[in-house]
Amino acid sequence: MAYVIGVDVGGTFTDAVLDDDSGSVIAAKAPSTPPDYSQGVLDVLELLAEQLGRSLEEMLAETHHIAHGTTSSLNALVQRKVPDVGFLTTKGHRDSIFIMNVEGRYLGRSPHELQHVLAQDKDHYLLPKRHALEVTERIDRDGNVIVALDEDEVRVQVEKLRADGIQAIAVSLLWAFRNPVHERRIREIVAEIDPDIYVALSSEVSPRIREFARNSTTIMSTQVGPGLRDYLANLESSLKQKGLGGPLLVMQSNGGAVAASEAPQQAISTVGSVLTGGVIGSVQLGQKLGHRNIISTDVGGTTFLVGLIVDGEPERDTTTVINHHPINVPTLKVHAIGSGGGAIAWVDAGGNLRIGPHSAQAVPGPACYDQGGTEPTNTDANLVLGILPTTGLLGGRKALSLEKAKQAIKAKVADPLGLSVEDAAAAIHAAQNAQTGDLLRKSVLEAGHDPRDFVLYAFGGSGPAFCAKYATHLGVDEVVVPLGPVASAFSAYGLAASDIALAQELSDPAQLPVDAVRAEKNFAQLEDQVRQGLDRQGLKFDRVEIVREIDMRYAMQLAEVTVPVADGPVDAGALQDAANRFEQKYADLYGKGTGFSAAGIQAITYRVRGRGVLPFSPELPPLEHADGPAPTSGTRPVYLEIGQGFVDTAIYDYTTLRAGHVITGPAVIEVPTTTVVVPDGRTGTVDELGNLHIKKTGA
């Protein structure tokens, strides 16, 4: 027997999915354990082993690999809970990270914030100026050494940083992506002085043109690298001691995993890793259900996440933004807001009900957890409304206090708004649906898509309770709740289904027509780096897939568009085909007639993505067929519609449902790890794999 395990470490819960080579799938869920999240990982693995009827050691000994998604890097950066780091750059260019170009005023800001120019600032610096130091050197845009590196000066600057307690240094020199010789020599000098200092080089972390983005990417990678290194080393050591037979892999933002031993050197690539698991899971399930256009939605304990799959492929991006800083890292495009089950409901100074972005997280958790939390959350509201069972979560392992939930809502929402506790809970539920609906509209409509062309997938511990309503806000006709054995651990299912994915890129700006020999050389260099990286993973692949891309733009513009380059020789014809694709994609993105071919087209950054396809991935087992109507487990009063109040609502136990069962709303389906709401006017149908399809009644 061989197992593959996916582990999704969230801010509130840690989920795991195990698949064996016979096609069986099981899932488990346990509270996360900040600040030592590794304990939560071990806890959830213990639960998987219990379901198998084996010891943890026996299960791990037969595990092919564990794919791990973590929020630790993202949370550390977003909350700015990172250690001090040093920064070395070319003399005369230190202030780039403080000037931040004009981008520092608008990146990551909402349209509302952008309207208030006087309220904008650029005081969100990544590090104090005393930790940003310069060294004498200069390489030109063609990679030629114009001024040699002053090695004595490097030693002086490194000693200054050491004297200030710095144990991690980011190195980003001007034009180092064209010639990394000086950056590499600085790393050697640092190792001579103190081999324990962590060093990140821009030529390895972000070999892409544009100084500010390259600097910020390298610095932020350095900020999370040492912590990620220590966390993964400790976790992998603990797992090996308990008999883990295969490697520990870490999910990346690009939708693929990488060996835990390699992840810290490209730490920034793991930012958002846990966000992509659900998107990959949606791709896998979509292939089984025949869905090519999918809106992937995940309501976890802390966040609400949205990703799109268009024509079978997840939407990708080449950059992301954290705390108003651009990050150069290939990523699946995922939109997120702090609107999970643990999102705190509050009333602002104007008397408006707000949800999030702050979360009660695992500790202290929602008020109903009775762990000391006093802030009302979405989970508390759902308990008061009767959506959640008073018997508790996780099959009763997580007790819930209805009285604590009512107290929190009364003190923080009901009394300030002059509402009853029940009406305040209904208002929280409605505000959550409106807020998530707004993000859906931004993610789908503003990207130029018609939601009627998509199926919406809803998962996470809280997603199935809200999905039918926020899908209605968007105008989607069909919702699929992935249930079966994965239930709310669907992101972990995606992690278990992921392959190894690596990407290498290199900026080499040139106006088309580009010398084909030069382009071929760039791609050959990048492909060689990717294949070497795949070889280092220590895994046997069924096959290796290579994809080539170029980021192109019209001359005198900054908007770059990524286009594929066909397999085969990189000749003039292949480059012209890529340019034609660029013009078509530009028109699709910005509107017909917006392109300006007369300005010329430039090839800016070359990229190679490699995917090592692993031997097997999770297969959802088929469900038995129903031999009668869906059995109910009784009714209880549930408050689903403002103005209607509590209505006796049919309650179903998911474990008794079979393929073909039809459930007419209003209804609540209780799953061991989540709860599904089927509103009035909607019908839910269980498919062959145990998924629930929710549509308008009669559709």
C-alpha positions, 0 to 999 in steps of 0.5 A: 500500500502507498499513500499520498497525503495533502495537508492544508494548514490554515489560520483556524483549522488544519485539514488533511486528505489521504489517498491510497493506490487502490483509490480510497480517500479519507479526510480529517480536520483538526484545530491549527496550533499557532505559533507551532503549526507543526503540532497541528500537522501531527494532530491531523495525521494522527486522525488519518491514521486512526481512520485507517486503523493503523499507527501513525508510524505505520501510515507514514512508513508507507507514505509516498509523499506529503504535500504541505500548504502553509499560510506561515509565509503569507501571514508573516508578511501581511502582519509584518511579523518578520525578523529584521534583515539587511539589504545590499545594493549598488551604490546610488540605488539604496533609496529605490525601495523607499521611493517605491516609484509611483507604485507605492501609492496605488498598489494593493489599494481599493478603488475607494482608497485611490479616490482619497489621494491625500490619505495615501502614503508610502510609509510602509517600508520593508526595513529601516534605512540603517539596514539598507547599505550600498556597495561599489560595483556596476554591471551594464544592461548587456551584462558587462562589468563596468566597475569591479566589486569592491570586496573590502567594502562588502566585508565592512557593510556585512560587519555593520549588519552583523553588529546590528544583529542581522542574520539574513541579508538580501542582495539585489544589484543593478542589472544582476539578472543579466550577469550575477557574478557580483551577487554570487561573490557577495554570497561567498564573502558573507559565508566566509564571515559567518556561514550561518547568515541566510543570503538571498540573491535577486538573480536567483529569486527574481531575475526580472527587469524593474529594480523596485519589484526585484528588490522588494521580492528579494527582501520579502523572500529573505524576511520569511526564508529563515523562518520557513527553513526552521519550520520545515526542517523541524517538521520534516525531522519530526516526520522522519523520526516517526517513520515518514518513508517519502519526502515532504513537499511544499506547495508553491503559488504556481500550483505545484509543489517543491521539496521542503529542502529547496523551498527556503531558498525560494521562500517567496514562491510559497507565499499563498501556497495554501490558497492554490490547493483549492484551485488545483482540486477544482481543476482535478474535479472539473476533469471528472465532472466535465466542467471546463469553466469553474469559479473556485470559492473557498470559505475557510476559517480566516479568508474567502478565496476566489480563483478561476479555471477557464477552458480547463486551465487555472488563470495565472499571473506573473506578479502579486501584491503584499502590503503595497509591494510588488512580488515577482513570482509566477502564481495562480491568480487567487483573490482573497479577503478576510471573510472566513467563518472566523471573520469578526462582525463589528459596527463602525463609527457610522453605525454600519455593520462590517465583516472582517478582515480581522479573524478570531482564528484558532485561538481564541476562536469564535465566541461559541468555541468557549475558549475565551473569545468574545468577538462575534463571528460568522460562525457564531451567527450561523449557530444562532440561526440554526444553520450549525448544529448545537451538538458541535463541529467535527462530528461533535469533537468541537463543542459549541456554546449557543449562549456564548454566541448570543452574548457576543452578538448581543454586546457587539452587534445587536445592542449597537444596532438596536436589533434582536440577537436573532435579527443581528445574526441574520444581518451578519449572515446577509452581510457576509453573502453581500461581501463575498458576492462583491469579490465574486463580481470583481473576480469574474465580471471585471475580468471580462467573463460571463458568470452564466458560462461558469459552474461555481465550486464551493468548499472550505469549512464555511463555504457550503453554508453560504454558497447558494446565496453568494452564487445567486448574487453573481448570477451563476446557475449551478453550484457544486459542493465537493463532498464525498470523503473530502468535504471541507478538506477540499484544498488538502485534496488539491494539495494531494493531487498536485504535481511538482512544478518549477519555473525559471525566468530571465529578462532579456528586453529586445524589440521584435523581430528578436534574434532567434538564436538569442531567444533559443539560447535563453529558453535552453538555459532556462529549460536546463535549470528547470530539468536540473531542479526537477532532478533534485526533487528525489522523486520518480515522475511518470513524465515531465512537461515543459511550457515556454512563455514570453512576457511581451508588451507594446513599446512605450507601455508597461502592461506586459502580457504572457503568451506561450511559445510553441514546442519545437525550434525557436525560429522567426516563425515561432516568435512571430506566432507568439507576437500574434498571440500577444496582440490577440490576447491584448485585445481580449484583455483591454478591448478590440482596437486598443492595441498599437502595432505601429509602436512595435512589440517588445519581448521582455521576460522569458520563462520556462515552467516544468511539471513533473507528473507524479505516479498517482493522484487522488481518485474519489470513490463512487457512491452507492446508488439511492434506492428511495427518497433521501432520509431526513434526520428530523427538522429544526428551526432555521433562520435563512431569510430576513423577514421570514424568521425561523422556519422548520427546516429539514435536516439531512445527515450526509452519511446517509445520502446516496447517488441520485438523492434529491433534496428540495430547499429549504434544507440543511445537510450536516456533514462531519466537517461542514454544513450545506444550506440549500435555500428555498427555491433551490434543489440539491442532487447528489452525484456519483462521487458524492458531490452536491449539485445545487440548482434552481428548483425545476432547472 
